[in-house]
Amino acid sequence: MEITQQITVFDTADLAAESAFWAGLLGGEVEAEDDWHTVRVDGKPRLGFQLAPDHVPPDWPDGEPQQLHVDLYVRDIRSAHDEAVALGARLLRSADLDADEGFQVYADPSGHPFCLCW
C-alpha cells in the first residue's frame, strides 16, 4: 500500500469554530468548503473537519471511553495553556505545572479531548 497523504478528521457541528481553534493552536490556516474544512500548516494538510450536525462530544477523561485524542508537546506549558484557553479550549484535568514532565487534558470547542504535554 502506498499512502500519498494522511490526515486526521474530526466530526463537528460547528466547522468554523472547530477549524479556527485548531488552526490557531497549530499556527495554520483554514481552507473552507461547505461541509469540510482543512487546516494547513506550512502549506500541508494536517487536520480535516467534517460537518456532523448531530455530533455528541465524548465524555472523557471521567466518563465514556475516549474516541481519540491528540497529544501536543510544548516547551512552556503555562504559555501553551493560556493560548489554548484563549482560543476556546476547556481544561478537563489539570496537573502540577512545576513537575519535570506531565500533561493536562483539555477539550476543543466541539468537545474533542487533547493533551498539552511537557
Buried (B, 14 or more C-beta within 10 A) or exposed (E): EEEEEEEEEBBBBBBEBBBBBBBBBBEBEBBEEEEBBBBBBEEEBBBBBBBBEEBEBBBBBEEEEEEEBBEBEBEEBEEBBEBBEEBBBEEBEEBEEEEEEBBBBBBBBBBBBBBBBB
